[in-house]
Amino acid sequence: MINKYELHNDKYDEGQTGPMQKKIAVVFDSAGTLLRMYRVAKETSTGNILENIESIMLVAERPKRALVVMHAEPVAIEDTDPKTELRRFIADNGLKIDISCSSGPMSTEEAMEIINDQKVVVGDVIEVLAFAHRSCPESYYIATGLIVDGQLRFIPYVLSTAGKLYSNAPRTIELLHSRGIDTYIASGDTMRSLRRVAEKLCIPLPNVFDIATTDEKANIVLALKKKYDIVLMIGDGVNDIRALEVADVGIVTTQQGDKRPQRLLEAADHLIRDIIEVIDIVDSLNASDHR
């Protein structure tokens, strides 16, 4: 089976880095790692609004659930009649959906079949968008999605997430670049959401991998390890575990403040509370290399 990240391995060849290949690459998750996240869910069975939720944990509640992201501009959603069925909104606008993570096998086609069988309306999405806007008015991105249950064949939650950069994130990337270190983003978010983040941080867009699942994040790290002497992975969620394990150095950040699962913590070589601490780790690697 061809891995989609292996199809673009020419981006890492000597044509880009030159004969003096950079020694270290740092791969960042996005949500919770570079950005403080504000997540809101609406439970469709009760209408209850749940704040400060963990999207991945909602997926993990049951087997064969998936987090489905919609490639839709928030303004397009907010300008739509709230009574419009979500399936109609997706079809009329030719929207693409993707699966960011799942607790069992599910294709986008199966997810769309389930969405088409449901009566979720655009108003449900508008409601969670409004909560996300209020929670994070200075967000760098805002996104919407659904939790789709493949066993029960329904949509238990409608989601919105907003994020703003941690105050030390720009400085961290600046310091890494000043040391000749290449930076990457591997995230389950869409490119629409990640573009502004990457541009603000001066991370080249070809170094940004969107809609990356757990396995795909690990494959990105493995591909980079063929071209760099040391690859660091920084993440904060269970979908980062495999990438953390295959990286030369795995770093878990707890800056978001949520309680982290023990298996995530066990996958880390280092735990940090602020993204700027990555610089100390990189400097220690360079120092040990010159002894």
C-alpha positions as CSV (number, residue, x, y, z in Angstrom):
1,M,0.0,0.0,0.0
2,I,1.4,3.4,-1.0
3,N,1.5,5.9,1.8
4,K,0.4,9.4,0.6
5,Y,3.3,11.0,2.3
6,E,5.8,8.9,0.4
7,L,4.4,10.2,-2.8
8,H,5.8,13.6,-2.0
9,N,9.2,12.6,-0.6
10,D,11.0,14.7,-3.2
11,K,10.2,17.7,-1.0
12,Y,12.9,16.4,1.4
13,D,15.6,15.6,-1.1
14,E,18.9,17.4,-1.6
15,G,17.2,19.7,-4.1
16,Q,15.5,21.5,-1.2
17,T,18.1,21.3,1.6
18,G,21.3,21.3,-0.4
19,P,24.4,19.3,0.3
20,M,24.6,20.8,3.8
21,Q,21.6,18.9,5.1
22,K,20.1,20.3,8.3
23,K,20.6,18.1,11.2
24,I,17.4,18.6,13.2
25,A,13.7,18.8,12.2
26,V,10.9,19.6,14.7
27,V,7.4,18.4,14.0
28,F,4.5,20.1,15.8
29,D,1.0,19.0,16.3
30,S,-1.3,22.1,16.0
31,A,-4.3,22.1,18.3
32,G,-3.2,22.1,22.0
33,T,0.4,22.2,21.0
34,L,0.9,25.5,19.1
35,L,-2.6,26.8,20.0
36,R,-4.7,27.0,23.1
37,M,-8.0,25.4,22.1
38,Y,-11.6,26.1,23.0
39,R,-13.9,23.2,22.1
40,V,-17.6,23.1,22.2
41,A,-20.0,20.2,21.4
42,K,-23.8,20.0,21.1
43,E,-25.2,16.6,22.1
44,T,-27.8,16.0,19.4
45,S,-30.0,13.6,21.6
46,T,-30.5,16.2,24.4
47,G,-29.6,19.6,22.9
48,N,-27.1,20.1,25.7
49,I,-24.0,22.3,25.1
50,L,-20.8,20.8,26.4
51,E,-17.9,23.2,26.8
52,N,-14.1,22.4,27.2
53,I,-14.5,19.0,25.7
54,E,-11.8,16.8,24.2
55,S,-12.9,15.9,20.6
56,I,-10.6,12.8,20.6
57,M,-12.1,11.5,23.8
58,L,-15.6,11.8,22.4
59,V,-14.5,9.7,19.5
60,A,-12.9,7.1,21.9
61,E,-16.2,6.7,23.9
62,R,-17.4,4.0,21.5
63,P,-15.9,1.8,18.8
64,K,-16.2,2.9,15.2
65,R,-16.7,6.6,15.8
66,A,-15.1,9.2,13.7
67,L,-14.3,12.9,13.9
68,V,-15.5,14.4,10.6
69,V,-14.3,17.8,9.6
70,M,-16.1,20.0,7.1
71,H,-14.3,22.2,4.7
72,A,-16.6,25.1,5.1
73,E,-16.0,28.8,5.9
74,P,-17.7,29.8,9.1
75,V,-19.3,32.8,7.4
76,A,-21.0,30.5,4.8
77,I,-22.5,28.4,7.7
78,E,-23.6,31.5,9.6
79,D,-25.3,33.0,6.4
80,T,-27.3,29.8,5.8
81,D,-31.0,29.4,7.0
82,P,-30.6,27.6,10.3
83,K,-33.5,25.2,9.3
84,T,-31.5,23.9,6.4
85,E,-30.6,20.2,6.8
86,L,-26.9,19.7,7.1
87,R,-26.8,17.1,4.3
88,R,-28.5,19.7,2.0
89,F,-26.0,22.4,3.0
90,I,-23.1,20.0,2.2
91,A,-24.5,18.9,-1.1
92,D,-25.6,22.4,-2.3
93,N,-22.1,23.9,-1.6
94,G,-20.2,20.9,-2.9
95,L,-18.4,20.7,0.4
96,K,-15.6,18.1,1.1
97,I,-15.5,16.2,4.3
98,D,-12.5,14.4,5.8
99,I,-12.0,12.1,8.8
100,S,-9.5,13.5,11.2
101,C,-9.4,10.6,13.6
102,S,-11.5,7.5,14.4
103,S,-11.9,4.7,16.9
104,G,-12.4,2.1,14.1
105,P,-12.4,1.8,10.3
106,M,-14.6,4.3,8.6
107,S,-14.4,5.8,5.1
108,T,-15.6,9.3,4.2
109,E,-18.2,7.6,2.0
110,E,-19.7,5.7,5.0
111,A,-19.6,8.9,7.1
112,M,-21.5,10.8,4.4
113,E,-24.1,8.0,4.2
114,I,-24.7,8.4,7.9
115,I,-24.9,12.2,7.6
116,N,-27.4,11.8,4.7
117,D,-29.6,9.7,7.0
118,Q,-29.8,12.2,9.8
119,K,-31.9,15.3,10.5
120,V,-29.1,17.5,11.9
121,V,-29.6,21.1,10.7
122,V,-27.2,24.0,10.0
123,G,-28.7,25.7,13.1
124,D,-27.0,23.1,15.3
125,V,-23.6,24.1,13.8
126,I,-24.4,27.8,14.1
127,E,-25.1,27.3,17.8
128,V,-21.7,25.7,18.6
129,L,-19.9,28.3,16.3
130,A,-21.4,31.1,18.4
131,F,-20.1,29.5,21.6
132,A,-16.7,29.0,20.1
133,H,-16.6,32.7,18.9
134,R,-17.5,33.9,22.4
135,S,-14.9,31.6,24.1
136,C,-12.1,32.7,21.8
137,P,-12.8,36.0,20.1
138,E,-9.2,36.5,19.0
139,S,-8.9,33.0,17.4
140,Y,-6.4,32.2,14.7
141,Y,-8.8,29.7,13.3
142,I,-12.3,28.3,13.9
143,A,-13.5,25.0,12.6
144,T,-16.6,22.8,12.6
145,G,-17.1,19.1,12.6
146,L,-19.2,16.1,13.6
147,I,-18.8,13.0,15.6
148,V,-20.2,10.2,13.5
149,D,-21.1,6.8,15.1
150,G,-20.7,4.0,12.6
151,Q,-22.2,1.3,14.8
152,L,-25.3,3.2,15.9
153,R,-25.5,5.0,12.5
154,F,-26.1,8.5,13.9
155,I,-24.4,11.8,14.8
156,P,-24.1,12.1,18.6
157,Y,-22.3,15.4,18.6
158,V,-21.9,18.6,16.5
159,L,-18.6,20.4,17.3
160,S,-16.8,23.7,16.9
161,T,-13.3,24.5,17.9
162,A,-11.4,27.8,18.1
163,G,-7.8,28.3,18.8
164,K,-5.3,31.1,19.4
165,L,-1.5,30.8,19.4
166,Y,0.3,30.4,22.7
167,S,2.2,33.6,23.5
168,N,5.5,31.8,23.2
169,A,4.8,30.0,20.0
170,P,6.1,32.6,17.5
171,R,9.3,33.1,19.6
172,T,9.8,29.3,19.8
173,I,9.7,28.9,16.0
174,E,11.8,32.0,15.5
175,L,14.5,30.6,17.8
176,L,14.4,27.2,16.1
177,H,14.9,28.8,12.7
178,S,17.7,30.9,14.0
179,R,19.5,27.7,14.9
180,G,19.1,26.3,11.4
181,I,16.4,23.9,12.4
182,D,13.5,23.0,10.0
183,T,10.0,23.1,11.4
184,Y,6.9,21.2,10.3
185,I,3.2,20.9,11.3
186,A,1.4,17.5,11.2
187,S,-2.2,18.0,12.3
188,G,-5.7,16.5,12.0
189,D,-7.0,20.0,11.1
190,T,-7.8,21.2,7.6
191,M,-5.4,23.3,5.5
192,R,-7.9,26.1,5.7
193,S,-7.4,26.2,9.4
194,L,-3.7,25.7,9.4
195,R,-2.7,28.1,6.7
196,R,-3.0,31.2,8.9
197,V,-1.1,29.5,11.7
198,A,1.7,28.5,9.4
199,E,2.0,32.0,7.9
200,K,2.0,33.7,11.2
201,L,4.8,31.4,12.4
202,C,6.8,31.5,9.2
203,I,6.5,27.8,8.7
204,P,6.6,27.0,4.9
205,L,3.3,25.7,3.6
206,P,5.0,22.7,1.9
207,N,6.0,21.7,5.5
208,V,2.4,21.6,6.7
209,F,0.5,18.3,6.6
210,D,-3.2,18.6,7.1
211,I,-5.9,15.9,8.0
212,A,-3.1,13.7,9.3
213,T,-4.4,10.7,11.2
214,T,-2.5,8.9,13.9
215,D,-0.8,6.6,11.5
216,E,-0.1,9.3,9.0
217,K,1.6,11.5,11.6
218,A,3.9,8.5,12.4
219,N,4.6,8.1,8.7
220,I,5.5,11.8,8.3
221,V,8.1,11.4,11.2
222,L,9.5,8.3,9.6
223,A,9.9,10.0,6.2
224,L,11.7,12.9,7.9
225,K,14.0,10.5,9.8
226,K,15.4,9.4,6.4
227,K,16.6,13.0,5.7
228,Y,17.5,14.3,9.1
229,D,19.8,13.2,11.9
230,I,17.3,13.9,14.6
231,V,13.6,14.4,14.4
232,L,11.6,15.7,17.3
233,M,7.8,15.3,17.6
234,I,5.8,17.6,19.9
235,G,2.2,16.8,20.6
236,D,-0.5,16.7,23.3
237,G,-3.1,14.1,22.3
238,V,-3.5,10.4,22.0
239,N,-3.5,10.8,18.2
240,D,0.2,11.8,18.6
241,I,1.3,8.7,20.4
242,R,2.6,6.7,17.4
243,A,4.5,9.7,16.0
244,L,6.0,10.4,19.5
245,E,7.1,6.7,19.7
246,V,8.8,6.7,16.3
247,A,10.5,10.1,16.7
248,D,14.1,10.3,17.9
249,V,12.8,12.6,20.7
250,G,9.1,12.6,21.7
251,I,7.8,15.6,23.6
252,V,4.4,15.9,25.2
253,T,3.2,19.4,26.2
254,T,0.6,19.9,28.9
255,Q,0.2,23.6,28.3
256,Q,-3.5,23.2,27.4
257,G,-4.0,22.3,31.1
258,D,-6.2,19.2,30.5
259,K,-5.5,16.0,32.2
260,R,-3.5,13.8,29.8
261,P,-3.9,10.0,29.5
262,Q,-1.2,7.9,31.1
263,R,-0.4,6.1,27.8
264,L,0.3,9.5,26.2
265,L,2.7,10.5,29.0
266,E,4.5,7.2,28.8
267,A,5.1,7.7,25.1
268,A,7.1,10.9,25.8
269,D,10.8,11.3,26.4
270,H,10.1,14.8,27.8
271,L,7.1,16.6,29.3
272,I,6.9,20.4,29.0
273,R,4.5,23.0,30.3
274,D,5.3,25.7,27.8
275,I,6.2,25.4,24.2
276,I,9.3,27.5,24.6
277,E,10.9,24.7,26.6
278,V,11.5,22.9,23.3
279,I,14.5,25.3,22.8
280,D,16.2,23.9,25.9
281,I,15.8,20.4,24.7
282,V,17.2,21.2,21.2
283,D,20.1,23.1,22.7
284,S,20.9,20.1,24.9
285,L,20.9,17.8,21.9
286,N,23.3,20.2,20.1
287,A,25.5,20.4,23.1
288,S,25.8,16.7,23.5
289,D,26.6,16.4,19.8
290,H,29.6,18.7,20.2
291,R,31.2,17.0,23.2
